Amino acid sequence: MEDKKMRQMSETFRLGALLALAGGFLDAYTYLVRGGVFANAQTGNLVLLGVSLAEGRLERAVHYLIPVLAFAGGVVVAELLKRRGRRRDAGLHWRQTVLAAELLLLILVAFLPQQLNALANVLVSFICAMQVESFRKVNGNAFATTMCTGNLRSGTERLFLYFTTGEVDHRHRAGQYYGIILCFVAGAALGALVSGWLGIRSVLAAGVFLLAAFLLMFRVESSCTGE
């Protein structure tokens, strides 16, 4: 019963919105501050990798390959934490452990100089992969909080089904998908603004969203256990 409640808690729209804000922020941060690399959108990095290879710019190709490999590594680590964390360690659910790890790594990124942009991108891509692998549903539906293509497809599909069937549930679920997309865009806009003011330290602002999500998990869990 406890594990079921924790899954419900990790799938709330509020939590997904906070994570999408962080996801959009981090993409804007790495692109604007850390050398034009996308932390979340690995498709973009793969396209730029292919273009660099076609142009014979091997060093630039490696520049885009590194975050892709880091993202893959983050997925693996998240899965290992999931398997190991079916039980609680120090009172934390394994997803809370993921958020705590993200926060610690973001603090490290904030103090890496521009000369270490490659390492910063590795860490941010790793963080985003852990997040997208650990938080994959909102109210039972598959969502992504660090990218938007899948959400746009699913949201539009639900909207089409609403107009063709009239079922209100489809409209509600479409609204959730588009809501997550709007949060991601808002996070990216905020990331662009804050990055212009604070430079490499601006990544700490994304940590505020992650910290709020971490604390929200305790609050929702408390309300669930009282049922």
PEHUCOR-V530064 format. One record per helix or strand. SS is the DSSP state (h for helix, s for strand). FROM is the first residue (numbers start at 0). TO is the last residue. If there is no record, write none. Layout:
BEGIN
SS&FROM&TO ; SS&FROM&TO
END
This chain:
BEGIN
h&1&9 ; h&12&32 ; h&41&53 ; h&57&83 ; s&88&88 ; s&91&91 ; h&93&109 ; h&113&133 ; s&136&137 ; s&140&141 ; h&148&164 ; h&167&224
END
